[in-house]
Amino acid sequence: MAEYKQHQRLFDRFDENRDGKISAEELQQCVHLIGKDMSYEEAKAAVEHNDSDNDGLLDFEDFVRLIEGGSEEEKAHELKEAFRMYEMEGCGCITPESLNRMLARLGESRTIDECRGMICRYDIDGDGLLNFHEFEIMMRC
């Protein structure tokens, strides 16, 4: 259920015009916002490959297939890439400050104290940071 809610929040964030569908343009823009490069052609190909009703757009189920698709190796690579985007400071951990900056880039404003609280839930070793192992556990919940 938590994973479903995460997917729904992400889908809603990508669906800029709130039409319940994600276009290639919306996909490209949001991927760019999280610090990755995706050409329009790549976004269009991703939409076409996952578009179940051939309307040129991704509905929620199509979107979930897109983000959950791929081999275990691809998923592990994507998780490492996501971790790098959140850690930002090169210290190998996600800090409350780096989490705050990434959430702001995604349009989800949080205070540093709120970010500390988010990290605290998955901070196994109690150091106030998320290492990759803790991040992996958080993303699987």
C-alpha positions as a LaTeX table, in Angstrom:
\begin{tabular}{lrrr}
\hline
Residue & $x$ (\AA) & $y$ (\AA) & $z$ (\AA) \\
\hline
Met1 & 0.00 & 0.00 & 0.00 \\
Ala2 & 2.83 & 2.42 & 0.82 \\
Glu3 & 4.44 & 1.70 & $-2.55$ \\
Tyr4 & 1.11 & 2.39 & $-4.30$ \\
Lys5 & 0.87 & 5.76 & $-2.54$ \\
Gln6 & 4.46 & 6.61 & $-3.52$ \\
His7 & 3.69 & 5.75 & $-7.13$ \\
Gln8 & 0.51 & 7.84 & $-7.03$ \\
Arg9 & 2.32 & 10.86 & $-5.57$ \\
Leu10 & 5.03 & 10.58 & $-8.19$ \\
Phe11 & 2.44 & 10.19 & $-10.95$ \\
Asp12 & 0.56 & 13.26 & $-9.70$ \\
Arg13 & 3.83 & 15.23 & $-9.65$ \\
Phe14 & 4.61 & 14.24 & $-13.26$ \\
Asp15 & 1.04 & 14.96 & $-14.44$ \\
Glu16 & 1.53 & 18.71 & $-14.65$ \\
Asn17 & $-1.75$ & 19.53 & $-16.39$ \\
Arg18 & $-3.73$ & 17.21 & $-14.07$ \\
Asp19 & $-5.47$ & 15.35 & $-16.90$ \\
Gly20 & $-4.77$ & 11.92 & $-15.38$ \\
Lys21 & $-2.22$ & 11.11 & $-18.08$ \\
Ile22 & 1.49 & 11.73 & $-18.58$ \\
Ser23 & 2.68 & 12.92 & $-21.96$ \\
Ala24 & 6.17 & 12.50 & $-23.35$ \\
Glu25 & 6.75 & 16.21 & $-22.66$ \\
Glu26 & 5.70 & 15.86 & $-19.01$ \\
Leu27 & 7.86 & 12.78 & $-18.60$ \\
Gln28 & 10.88 & 14.52 & $-20.10$ \\
Gln29 & 10.44 & 17.66 & $-17.95$ \\
Cys30 & 10.08 & 15.74 & $-14.70$ \\
Val31 & 13.00 & 13.44 & $-15.40$ \\
His32 & 15.06 & 16.57 & $-16.04$ \\
Leu33 & 13.88 & 18.07 & $-12.72$ \\
Ile34 & 15.28 & 15.13 & $-10.79$ \\
Gly35 & 18.65 & 15.63 & $-12.39$ \\
Lys36 & 18.67 & 13.12 & $-15.23$ \\
Asp37 & 18.83 & 13.72 & $-18.95$ \\
Met38 & 16.13 & 12.37 & $-21.24$ \\
Ser39 & 15.65 & 13.52 & $-24.78$ \\
Tyr40 & 12.18 & 14.05 & $-26.15$ \\
Glu41 & 12.74 & 11.05 & $-28.41$ \\
Glu42 & 13.61 & 8.86 & $-25.39$ \\
Ala43 & 10.56 & 10.10 & $-23.51$ \\
Lys44 & 8.34 & 9.47 & $-26.53$ \\
Ala45 & 9.76 & 5.95 & $-26.93$ \\
Ala46 & 9.19 & 5.22 & $-23.21$ \\
Val47 & 5.58 & 6.39 & $-23.52$ \\
Glu48 & 4.97 & 4.40 & $-26.71$ \\
His49 & 6.50 & 1.26 & $-25.21$ \\
Asn50 & 4.29 & 1.42 & $-22.10$ \\
Asp51 & 1.09 & 2.96 & $-23.50$ \\
Ser52 & $-1.57$ & 0.23 & $-23.15$ \\
Asp53 & $-4.42$ & 2.02 & $-24.96$ \\
Asn54 & $-2.33$ & 3.62 & $-27.74$ \\
Asp55 & $-3.45$ & 7.17 & $-26.99$ \\
Gly56 & 0.13 & 8.45 & $-26.83$ \\
Leu57 & $-0.09$ & 9.02 & $-23.06$ \\
Leu58 & 0.64 & 7.06 & $-19.90$ \\
Asp59 & $-2.21$ & 6.45 & $-17.49$ \\
Phe60 & $-1.39$ & 5.47 & $-13.90$ \\
Glu61 & $-1.11$ & 1.72 & $-14.62$ \\
Asp62 & 1.15 & 2.41 & $-17.62$ \\
Phe63 & 3.29 & 4.66 & $-15.44$ \\
Val64 & 3.66 & 1.99 & $-12.74$ \\
Arg65 & 4.74 & $-0.52$ & $-15.41$ \\
Leu66 & 7.31 & 2.00 & $-16.65$ \\
Ile67 & 8.89 & 2.64 & $-13.26$ \\
Glu68 & 8.71 & $-0.97$ & $-12.08$ \\
Gly69 & 9.88 & $-2.49$ & $-15.36$ \\
Gly70 & 13.32 & $-3.79$ & $-16.11$ \\
Ser71 & 15.61 & $-6.47$ & $-14.82$ \\
Glu72 & 16.83 & $-6.68$ & $-11.23$ \\
Glu73 & 20.17 & $-5.30$ & $-12.43$ \\
Glu74 & 18.44 & $-2.28$ & $-14.00$ \\
Lys75 & 16.40 & $-1.72$ & $-10.85$ \\
Ala76 & 19.53 & $-1.84$ & $-8.68$ \\
His77 & 21.25 & 0.65 & $-11.00$ \\
Glu78 & 18.25 & 3.00 & $-10.90$ \\
Leu79 & 18.15 & 2.80 & $-7.10$ \\
Lys80 & 21.83 & 3.75 & $-6.93$ \\
Glu81 & 21.21 & 6.65 & $-9.31$ \\
Ala82 & 18.27 & 7.85 & $-7.19$ \\
Phe83 & 20.44 & 7.64 & $-4.08$ \\
Arg84 & 23.13 & 9.77 & $-5.74$ \\
Met85 & 20.57 & 12.42 & $-6.63$ \\
Tyr86 & 19.40 & 12.67 & $-3.02$ \\
Glu87 & 22.83 & 12.53 & $-1.40$ \\
Met88 & 24.18 & 15.44 & $-3.53$ \\
Glu89 & 27.00 & 16.28 & $-1.10$ \\
Gly90 & 29.32 & 13.44 & $-2.05$ \\
Cys91 & 29.50 & 12.09 & 1.50 \\
Gly92 & 27.83 & 8.78 & 0.65 \\
Cys93 & 24.80 & 9.56 & 2.81 \\
Ile94 & 21.56 & 11.48 & 2.50 \\
Thr95 & 21.54 & 14.39 & 4.93 \\
Pro96 & 18.47 & 16.35 & 6.05 \\
Glu97 & 19.80 & 19.25 & 3.98 \\
Ser98 & 20.30 & 17.21 & 0.79 \\
Leu99 & 16.85 & 15.63 & 1.23 \\
Asn100 & 15.39 & 19.12 & 1.67 \\
Arg101 & 17.05 & 20.36 & $-1.55$ \\
Met102 & 15.89 & 17.39 & $-3.63$ \\
Leu103 & 12.33 & 17.60 & $-2.35$ \\
Ala104 & 12.31 & 21.33 & $-3.17$ \\
Arg105 & 13.49 & 20.51 & $-6.71$ \\
Leu106 & 10.54 & 18.12 & $-6.95$ \\
Gly107 & 8.16 & 20.85 & $-5.75$ \\
Glu108 & 7.59 & 19.32 & $-2.32$ \\
Ser109 & 8.72 & 21.84 & 0.28 \\
Arg110 & 9.73 & 20.53 & 3.69 \\
Thr111 & 11.55 & 22.08 & 6.61 \\
Ile112 & 14.92 & 20.70 & 7.72 \\
Asp113 & 13.22 & 19.38 & 10.88 \\
Glu114 & 10.62 & 17.54 & 8.77 \\
Cys115 & 13.45 & 16.06 & 6.69 \\
Arg116 & 15.20 & 14.93 & 9.90 \\
Gly117 & 11.98 & 13.18 & 10.90 \\
Met118 & 11.70 & 11.48 & 7.52 \\
Ile119 & 15.28 & 10.24 & 7.78 \\
Cys120 & 14.84 & 9.14 & 11.41 \\
Arg121 & 12.22 & 6.54 & 10.43 \\
Tyr122 & 14.77 & 4.55 & 8.42 \\
Asp123 & 18.01 & 5.54 & 10.16 \\
Ile124 & 19.03 & 2.11 & 11.45 \\
Asp125 & 22.41 & 3.13 & 12.86 \\
Gly126 & 21.08 & 6.33 & 14.48 \\
Asp127 & 23.62 & 8.71 & 12.89 \\
Gly128 & 20.96 & 11.10 & 11.54 \\
Leu129 & 21.82 & 10.20 & 7.93 \\
Leu130 & 20.67 & 7.61 & 5.41 \\
Asn131 & 23.34 & 5.39 & 3.91 \\
Phe132 & 22.59 & 3.39 & 0.77 \\
His133 & 21.45 & 0.30 & 2.70 \\
Glu134 & 18.96 & 2.36 & 4.74 \\
Phe135 & 17.78 & 4.16 & 1.58 \\
Glu136 & 17.24 & 0.80 & $-0.10$ \\
Ile137 & 15.11 & $-0.40$ & 2.81 \\
Met138 & 13.12 & 2.84 & 2.76 \\
Met139 & 12.44 & 2.54 & $-0.99$ \\
Arg140 & 11.24 & $-1.05$ & $-0.63$ \\
Cys141 & 8.73 & $-0.19$ & 2.12 \\
\hline
\end{tabular}
